[in-house]
Amino acid sequence: MQRFLYLHLLIFLTFWGAMSYTLFSKKSTTTPETPALFTLEAFKLLQPNEDAGSFQVLRGQETLSVWIAPEDVSLALPNTDLRGHFFTSEGQLWVDQLWPRRPEEEAIMEAFVQNITKKNLRPGQKVPNFPFYDSEGTFVDLQHFLGKTLVLSFFFTRCSVPEMCPATLRHFLELQKELQAKPSDTHLLLVTLDPDYDTPGLLHPFAAQRGFDPQYTSLLSTPTPILTHLCRSLGQGFRKHKGTLIHNVVRVTIDKEGCLQKKG
């Protein structure tokens, strides 16, 4: 009887050991999945319809007639590959949140997220070559501005707290006026904290309405995973709260060689 119990116990322990090794070894070798940078639907804008704001688009194999939100129309050029959010409102198909869709640029952004080192930068350290889209829908990275001193801060277009983003925007307009009056090798960068809403298409009219000149000031948007790394590197905190964003105010200076010069 004892021998019989011992045999069954041995079989149980052997089975459990094998199961434990399988379960825990799988768990230990599984790496967290990298968040997708581009979750919006891909489509090709073909041509405008007769009605202003209405366009023919190719989504997959299907040709559709859609309305494009007014703030995104600046990116709605014929035969352009885009990403966007499709939705139906009052029986009509709309697309908003437009982003350029260029495979080589998306590959650069995907690789950047895979390889970025998570760290809080100190003055004197090289700033990683963060990639963005500007308000013209043009792909730019920090190397694009090498040879210029950069003054960088953060904002989002829906911010309504006077001493936060509106104050930052006013300050940067004053800096821009100084650069216009006395040109130098300084360029101003304003990065949105709300890329889901502040797409390149939306930033285009926003910049123009407020008097920002792309020769002196670039308004930039980048997918959330890249934005998160940028904010961590520069000490910019932000979080969603009751339909808005809570954040601190950070302004940094990057020297002509691409090293962090000042943070505060």
Secondary structure, DSSP 8 states (H G I E B T S, - for coil): -HHHHHHHHHHHHHHHHHHHHHHHHHHHH-------S--SEEEEEEEE-SSTTEEEEEETTEEEEEEE-GGGGGG--TTEEEEEEEEEETTEEEEEEEEE--HHHHHHHHHHHHH-------TTSB----EEEETTS-EEEGGGGTTSEEEEEEE-TT---TTTHHHHHHHHHHHHHHHHHS--SEEEEEEES-TTTS-HHHHHHHHHHHT--TTTEEEEE--HHHHHHHHHHHT--EEEETTEEEE---EEEE-TTSBEEEE-
